[in-house]
Amino acid sequence: MVGLNGYTISSGIISSKLNDDKIVAVPLDVEDTMELGILQHDQRKLSKEAERFLHMLKTHIQEYGFEVQNLDF
């Protein structure tokens, strides 16, 4: 994105730990909300790595002040 001088619309949840300081989130001036979710096969259990990733993601999102619904796997 930096090389293209472009933009994208996403959740806005980014981290300088993952991206350099050239990528920033700029909130849109709208009343809309965004709901994020996961799809999981009902006959497959998540791996320990996937559970850990989702736990870390949930924590990261909450640190930005967003509400996160309970994730039952």
Protein Blocks (a to p, Z undefined) as FASTA:
>chain_A
ZZnopadddehpacfklpcfkbccdddddfbdcdddddddfkbccdfklmmmmmmmmmmm
mmnopacddddZZ
